[in-house]
Amino acid sequence: MSRVVLAGAFGQRNPGDDALLEAFRRALPGRELIATSRPGPVLPGCERVAPSDPPAVMRQVRSADAVVFAGGTVFKTLRGASGRGPLDLLGRALAMGLGTRALGKPLALVGVGAAPLPGRRARLLARRLVHQADLLVLRDEESADVLAEAGAPAPFRIGADPAWTILDVEGAPPASDTERMRRGTVVVALSHDAGGAGLADDLAVALVPVLAHGFDVILQPWQIGRIGRRDDLDLAREIDARLGGVARIGVPPADLAEARGSFADARLVVALRFHAMLTAAGAGVPSVAYAHEPKLAGAARRLGQPVLAPGTDPAQLGARLVAAAEAAVAPSAAAVRAEVAAAEEGFRLLRLVLDGGRGDEADAMGSLPLKPAEWAVAE
């Protein structure tokens, strides 16, 4: 049985991140998995190693047969509110990548993303990490543009977020247009990382016309329990207080299945969380992306859903939210199927790398698009 280290932001009570771990567990049967995870339970058949203990992580890398960065936005700088240095994530990822290659073990990055990389050093670290990878499958075209601008060698394979493979997209049929238009609930999937100190004020002002049009509003925290730091529940309470208690605070979903159930009767999901967009689409529910990160804009583009730009006047945001709720156009089934297929193709490529190019899938590979397209144009 081969041993694989899965690097990710697991165990932080974030249903989206933990869905990634479940997706990789399902995609890699018959392998012993070790996940970088905060203290707490992990999935059956999966060991845990604390990401805050680099020597322990490297001991696991030495004993493993391969290392996989399991989704998430790996190529990014961190905000001050994280309590870590801006380059801490990139630096640790590169150290792990360099150590993996120095030991002669395969390194794969599958379903990962990139956010803007301000500063020469951030771009340098990103380029060096790209050079270490035996396999790199990006989550979206926006990430390819970021890495190309950072000077990393193009083109890049474009897949999809790995969590698509565990969404129950073939479950209960989505509501008909008539049924959906009768619904009056707007669910706001919150993220405390979506803005600064004025975020609660901006969202409260934007939600006033939604309430004034007769829609119910549920403020849904997604990540809670951050000891000593602000979390989504704090944000929900701040918005609710500004709205005079007219909105409701929802129960944080334990996983994407619970999130899907909470969206079942919604007319619209306002997604400040990336995986809330995926879950809504899998359930046949319309969404609108509050695109504080490129990945949200990318998901909205691929699913044909509207985008809200942070920094827009809150009154204008409110008008756009009302328009999105009144239109309530869900993603097409074809768009959802395309995302699932691209995520599954990324996993097939990963298994091929882990199997050394051998196995039943070696002769049955499809293809993922290469971006940016300009790489193929002769100068």
Helices and strands as residue ranges (DSSP letters): E 3-10, H 15-27, E 32-37, E 46-49, H 54-63, E 66-75, G 80-82, H 88-102, E 107-114, H 120-132, E 135-138, H 141-149, E 156-158, G 162-166, H 177-182, E 185-189, G 192-194, H 199-212, E 216-220, H 232-242, E 248-249, H 256-263, E 268-271, H 274-282, E 287-290, H 294-303, E 307-308, H 314-327, H 333-354, E 370-371, G 373-376
